[in-house]
Each structure stands twice: as C-alpha cells, then as structure tokens.
Amino acid sequence: MTIHRPSELQCQRTIVQAARIHGWLVHAERAAPTRSGGYATPIQGDAGWPDLVLARDGVCLIVELKRKPNKATLAQTIWLDELGRCDGITTMVVHVPEQMDAFIATLARPARRTA
C-alpha cells in the first residue's frame, strides 16, 4: 500500500491558509513556469530566501519548508542565520508534512515576542 505524502507546495498552501485564518500577514513567493517547462522564481538579490515570512502582533517568523530527506541549502542557511540575528525575528526549518500540524498549532496560539 502506497501512502500519499503531500508535496512541499501543498503543505505550504495549507500553512498559508492556516496562518491567514489566525490573523498572520503572510509573504510567500511562488515559482512560475518557464518556456522550457521548468519553474523559476524571478527575484532580484541573493539566492536562498526562505519560503515564508509571517508577521502578527510584533512577531516575525521566517520559515524554510523542507521535505525529508532534503536539507536547507547553504544559501538558505546563510539567510536563516543572518535573519535570526535580527531583533524580533525567529527563523526555523519546518519539515513537512511531519512537523506541519505542530507548526500550525503554534500559529493558532497568541504571538509572543522572542526578544
């Protein structure tokens, strides 16, 4: 029997929907199809920007979503580390779908400043 695991994109959509329900402002970039049949996210700046930025009540969460066994790239890790050094920002990697429900539960709780 094959067990269906939702894709990272499906998990991201679920998290974005839950965040909005719980009053978070959300920023998520979406990859666009290219003429060659692949996908790309047109950005200006350094590669590795995390998947989600969530803000509510003076709290900012910056989240990289990963499906096991994938790990954050060096560029993603550099962004997460640097942003995590900023006051009031919490960065994290959330493994989906395994950690998705627990992460969504944290979004439902009152936001608490970490700094």
Buried (B, 14 or more C-beta within 10 A) or exposed (E): EEEEEBEBBBBBBBBBEBBEEBEBEBEBEEEEEEEEEEEEEEEEEEEBBBBBBBBBEEBBBBBBBBBEEEEBEEEBBBBBEEBEEEEEBBBBBBBBBEBBEEBBEEBEEEBEEEE
